[in-house]
Amino acid sequence: MNNWIEYQIALAIHEGGSHAAAAKLLNVSQPTISRGIRALEERLGEALFQRRGGENRPTETGKTIIRHAMRMRDDAAAIERSAGSANDEIAGEVIISASDGVGGDWLPHVLAPLRDRHPGLVLRIDLGMQKANLAAGEADIALRWRSPGEQQSLIVRKAATVGWGLYAAPSYLEKFGRPWCADHLKPHRLVDWGYIEPEGWPTGEAGDIVRPAEIAVIANSATSHLQAMKSGFGIGMTSHRLARLAGPALERVLAPHETVQELYLVAHDGVNRSRRHRLVFDHLADSFKRDSAHFRKGDFSVFFDA
């Protein structure tokens, strides 16, 4: 495609956040970036980015173009991989351990194109909050929150920095009021689960961590926790990306307060001795990188509409 460089420029602006960062990613000059995106916008007849808060945020047209360009880049990479290993089939099972949030709604979208390219792969997604023992063969690859773990001989990549905030159903807030400072959280009801540490909550005027005093429900999974908030049980803390998936069923409380948690991609070092395990690991690492804004800020996912 004669204009492929212009789509690469659009991707680089999205992933880098600015024209200067895009120029570094593509190793070209900043004027080249500006000319390329201007030419693409003129040819398409639509603006692809808007400047907000010092960042280039994609317009609706921009989101569509970025998704298609991502697929084009994936296809190009797939062609190169297949050309290098046309007679070396990748097949067999790969077990991925993840929490039900990321594992339930994000992983299937990300893994489907990989499976299409390698029909011999069998991808098993095991959901749960307990850490799988990689050395014992409970999983081949794991997604772990906060820490990759103390187990020796691990291959570790930081997958994503995940932004979290306080949310509640509009119906609950209309009934019990919208808190406008941390101390006003105390008389409210809490949607709790043991996976969120209390330091993620805001501090009051006395400097202490403040959470709603009354526990309304305790959930043991991201899915039940999110549903409890949507059902109007009370105020809870969840990731911006899950709140985005909930749409108008959840409303942000005490913005811009937020906390962040690190998500790690982990595998036993034996992954380097298996092409199929390494392929899946690298695919996931690259996919997290491409979808960094989805995890950090709750932006649209480049892999599915949300």
C-alpha positions as CSV (number, residue, x, y, z in Angstrom):
1,M,0.0,0.0,0.0
2,N,1.5,3.3,-1.1
3,N,0.1,5.2,1.9
4,W,1.0,2.6,4.6
5,I,3.5,5.0,6.1
6,E,0.6,7.4,6.9
7,Y,-1.2,4.7,8.8
8,Q,2.0,3.9,10.6
9,I,2.2,7.6,11.6
10,A,-1.4,7.5,12.9
11,L,-0.5,4.5,15.0
12,A,2.7,6.0,16.3
13,I,0.8,9.2,17.3
14,H,-1.8,7.1,19.2
15,E,0.8,5.0,20.9
16,G,3.2,7.8,21.7
17,G,0.7,10.4,22.5
18,S,2.3,13.3,20.6
19,H,4.0,14.1,17.3
20,A,7.4,14.3,19.0
21,A,7.0,10.8,20.5
22,A,5.7,9.4,17.2
23,A,8.8,10.8,15.5
24,K,11.0,8.9,17.9
25,L,9.1,5.7,17.5
26,L,9.4,5.8,13.7
27,N,12.9,7.4,13.7
28,V,11.8,10.2,11.4
29,S,11.6,14.0,11.9
30,Q,8.6,15.7,13.6
31,P,7.7,17.6,10.4
32,T,7.5,14.2,8.6
33,I,4.9,13.1,11.2
34,S,2.9,16.4,10.9
35,R,2.9,16.2,7.1
36,G,1.9,12.5,7.1
37,I,-1.0,12.8,9.4
38,R,-2.2,16.0,7.7
39,A,-2.1,14.1,4.3
40,L,-4.0,11.2,5.7
41,E,-6.7,13.5,7.3
42,E,-7.1,15.4,4.0
43,R,-7.5,12.2,2.0
44,L,-10.0,10.8,4.4
45,G,-11.8,14.1,4.9
46,E,-11.9,13.7,8.7
47,A,-9.8,14.8,11.7
48,L,-8.2,11.7,13.3
49,F,-7.0,13.4,16.6
50,Q,-8.1,16.1,18.9
51,R,-5.7,17.9,21.3
52,R,-7.0,17.4,24.9
53,G,-5.0,17.9,28.1
54,G,-1.7,17.9,26.3
55,E,-2.4,14.6,24.6
56,N,-3.6,13.6,21.1
57,R,-6.9,11.8,21.7
58,P,-8.4,9.9,18.7
59,T,-11.8,11.0,17.3
60,E,-14.4,8.4,16.5
61,T,-13.0,8.3,12.9
62,G,-9.5,8.1,14.4
63,K,-10.5,5.1,16.5
64,T,-11.8,3.2,13.5
65,I,-8.7,4.0,11.5
66,I,-6.4,2.9,14.3
67,R,-8.2,-0.4,14.8
68,H,-7.9,-1.2,11.0
69,A,-4.3,-0.1,11.0
70,M,-3.6,-2.4,14.0
71,R,-5.0,-5.3,12.0
72,M,-2.9,-4.3,9.0
73,R,0.2,-4.3,11.1
74,D,-0.7,-7.6,12.7
75,D,-1.2,-9.1,9.2
76,A,2.1,-7.8,8.0
77,A,3.9,-9.3,11.0
78,A,2.1,-12.6,10.5
79,I,3.3,-12.7,6.9
80,E,6.9,-12.2,8.0
81,R,6.5,-14.9,10.7
82,S,5.0,-17.4,8.4
83,A,7.6,-16.8,5.7
84,G,10.3,-17.6,8.3
85,S,8.7,-20.8,9.6
86,A,6.4,-22.1,6.8
87,N,7.4,-25.7,7.5
88,D,7.5,-25.4,11.3
89,E,4.0,-25.8,12.5
90,I,3.1,-24.4,16.0
91,A,0.6,-26.6,17.8
92,G,-0.3,-27.8,21.2
93,E,-1.9,-26.4,24.4
94,V,-0.9,-23.3,26.2
95,I,-2.5,-22.6,29.7
96,I,-2.9,-19.0,30.7
97,S,-3.8,-18.1,34.3
98,A,-5.6,-14.8,34.8
99,S,-8.1,-13.0,37.0
100,D,-11.7,-13.0,35.7
101,G,-11.6,-9.3,34.8
102,V,-8.8,-9.3,32.3
103,G,-9.1,-13.0,31.5
104,G,-12.8,-12.8,31.0
105,D,-13.3,-9.9,28.7
106,W,-9.9,-8.9,27.2
107,L,-7.8,-12.1,26.7
108,P,-10.4,-13.8,24.3
109,H,-10.4,-10.8,22.0
110,V,-6.6,-10.6,21.9
111,L,-6.0,-14.3,21.5
112,A,-8.5,-15.0,18.7
113,P,-6.4,-13.5,15.9
114,L,-3.4,-15.5,17.1
115,R,-5.4,-18.7,17.1
116,D,-6.6,-17.9,13.5
117,R,-3.0,-17.7,12.4
118,H,-2.0,-20.9,14.2
119,P,-5.0,-23.3,14.1
120,G,-2.9,-26.0,15.8
121,L,-2.8,-24.0,19.1
122,V,-5.1,-24.9,22.0
123,L,-5.5,-21.9,24.3
124,R,-6.8,-22.7,27.8
125,I,-7.7,-19.7,30.0
126,D,-7.9,-20.5,33.7
127,L,-9.7,-17.8,35.7
128,G,-9.1,-17.2,39.4
129,M,-7.6,-14.9,42.0
130,Q,-5.1,-17.5,43.3
131,K,-1.6,-17.4,41.8
132,A,-1.0,-20.5,39.7
133,N,2.2,-22.4,40.5
134,L,4.1,-22.2,37.2
135,A,6.9,-24.5,38.3
136,A,4.3,-27.2,39.2
137,G,2.8,-26.9,35.7
138,E,-0.5,-25.4,36.9
139,A,-0.1,-22.8,34.0
140,D,2.4,-21.9,31.4
141,I,1.8,-18.2,31.5
142,A,0.2,-16.1,34.2
143,L,-1.1,-12.5,34.7
144,R,-0.3,-11.3,38.2
145,W,-1.3,-8.1,40.0
146,R,1.1,-6.0,42.0
147,S,4.0,-8.4,42.0
148,P,5.3,-11.1,39.6
149,G,5.9,-13.3,42.7
150,E,9.0,-14.7,44.4
151,Q,9.3,-17.9,42.5
152,Q,12.7,-18.4,40.9
153,S,13.4,-18.8,37.2
154,L,10.6,-16.5,36.0
155,I,10.4,-14.5,32.8
156,V,8.7,-11.3,33.7
157,R,7.3,-8.4,31.7
158,K,5.3,-5.5,33.2
159,A,2.1,-5.9,31.2
160,A,0.2,-2.7,32.1
161,T,-0.3,0.1,34.6
162,V,-4.0,0.0,35.5
163,G,-5.9,3.0,36.7
164,W,-8.6,2.6,39.3
165,G,-11.3,5.0,40.6
166,L,-14.4,5.1,42.8
167,Y,-17.7,4.3,41.1
168,A,-21.3,3.7,41.9
169,A,-24.6,3.2,40.2
170,P,-26.4,6.5,39.4
171,S,-29.5,5.1,41.1
172,Y,-27.6,4.6,44.3
173,L,-26.1,8.1,44.2
174,E,-29.5,9.7,43.5
175,K,-30.9,7.9,46.6
176,F,-28.0,8.4,49.0
177,G,-26.3,11.5,47.7
178,R,-23.0,12.2,45.8
179,P,-20.0,12.6,48.2
180,W,-18.0,15.7,47.3
181,C,-15.0,15.0,49.6
182,A,-13.3,11.9,51.1
183,D,-14.9,12.4,54.6
184,H,-18.3,12.3,53.0
185,L,-17.7,8.6,52.0
186,K,-18.1,7.5,55.6
187,P,-21.9,7.3,55.8
188,H,-22.1,5.5,52.5
189,R,-22.3,1.8,51.7
190,L,-19.3,-0.2,50.5
191,V,-19.1,-2.7,47.8
192,D,-16.0,-4.6,48.9
193,W,-13.7,-7.4,47.9
194,G,-10.5,-8.5,49.4
195,Y,-8.4,-7.8,46.4
196,I,-8.3,-4.0,46.7
197,E,-6.0,-2.7,49.3
198,P,-7.4,0.0,51.6
199,E,-4.6,2.4,50.7
200,G,-6.2,2.8,47.3
201,W,-9.0,4.9,48.9
202,P,-8.7,8.6,49.5
203,T,-7.5,10.2,52.7
204,G,-9.7,12.5,54.8
205,E,-8.9,15.8,56.5
206,A,-7.4,13.9,59.5
207,G,-5.0,12.1,57.1
208,D,-6.6,8.7,57.6
209,I,-7.8,6.4,54.8
210,V,-11.6,6.8,54.3
211,R,-14.0,4.1,53.0
212,P,-17.7,3.8,53.5
213,A,-18.4,2.5,57.0
214,E,-21.2,0.1,56.2
215,I,-20.2,-3.0,54.1
216,A,-23.1,-3.8,51.9
217,V,-21.6,-6.8,50.0
218,I,-18.3,-8.6,49.7
219,A,-17.5,-10.0,46.3
220,N,-14.8,-12.5,45.4
221,S,-14.4,-11.8,41.7
222,A,-14.2,-8.8,39.4
223,T,-17.4,-9.8,37.7
224,S,-19.5,-10.1,40.8
225,H,-18.0,-6.9,42.3
226,L,-18.8,-4.9,39.2
227,Q,-22.3,-6.3,39.0
228,A,-22.9,-5.4,42.7
229,M,-22.0,-1.8,42.0
230,K,-24.2,-1.7,38.9
231,S,-27.0,-3.1,40.9
232,G,-26.9,-0.2,43.4
233,F,-25.3,-1.9,46.5
234,G,-23.0,1.1,47.1
235,I,-19.7,2.7,46.2
236,G,-16.7,0.5,45.2
237,M,-13.3,0.8,43.6
238,T,-12.8,-0.7,40.1
239,S,-10.6,-0.1,37.1
240,H,-11.4,2.6,34.7
241,R,-11.5,0.1,31.9
242,L,-14.1,-2.1,33.6
243,A,-16.2,1.0,34.4
244,R,-16.0,2.0,30.8
245,L,-17.4,-1.5,29.8
246,A,-20.2,-0.9,32.3
247,G,-21.2,2.3,30.4
248,P,-23.9,4.5,31.9
249,A,-24.6,1.9,34.6
250,L,-21.7,3.3,36.6
251,E,-20.8,6.9,37.6
252,R,-17.4,8.2,38.7
253,V,-17.3,9.3,42.3
254,L,-14.8,11.9,43.7
255,A,-13.0,12.3,40.4
256,P,-10.1,12.8,39.8
257,H,-9.1,10.6,42.8
258,E,-7.5,7.4,41.5
259,T,-4.9,4.8,42.3
260,V,-2.8,2.6,40.0
261,Q,-1.9,-1.1,40.2
262,E,0.7,-2.9,38.1
263,L,-0.2,-6.0,36.1
264,Y,2.6,-8.4,35.2
265,L,3.0,-11.0,32.5
266,V,4.9,-14.0,33.9
267,A,6.1,-17.3,32.6
268,H,8.5,-20.1,33.7
269,D,11.9,-19.8,32.0
270,G,11.0,-23.0,30.1
271,V,9.0,-20.8,27.8
272,N,12.1,-20.1,25.9
273,R,12.4,-23.8,24.9
274,S,8.9,-23.9,23.4
275,R,8.0,-22.0,20.3
276,R,4.3,-22.1,21.0
277,H,4.7,-20.8,24.6
278,R,7.1,-18.1,23.5
279,L,4.8,-17.1,20.6
280,V,1.8,-16.6,23.0
281,F,3.9,-14.8,25.6
282,D,5.3,-12.4,23.1
283,H,1.9,-11.9,21.5
284,L,0.4,-11.0,24.9
285,A,3.3,-8.6,25.8
286,D,2.9,-6.8,22.5
287,S,-0.9,-6.6,22.9
288,F,-0.7,-5.1,26.3
289,K,1.7,-2.5,25.0
290,R,-0.7,-1.6,22.2
291,D,-3.6,-1.3,24.6
292,S,-1.8,0.6,27.3
293,A,-4.3,3.5,27.2
294,H,-7.2,1.1,27.7
295,F,-5.7,-0.1,30.9
296,R,-4.3,3.1,32.3
297,K,-7.1,5.5,31.5
298,G,-10.1,3.4,30.4
299,D,-9.8,4.5,26.7
300,F,-11.4,2.4,24.0
301,S,-9.6,-0.9,23.4
302,V,-7.8,-1.3,20.1
303,F,-9.0,-4.9,20.0
304,F,-12.7,-4.5,20.5
305,D,-15.4,-1.8,20.6
306,A,-16.2,-0.6,24.2
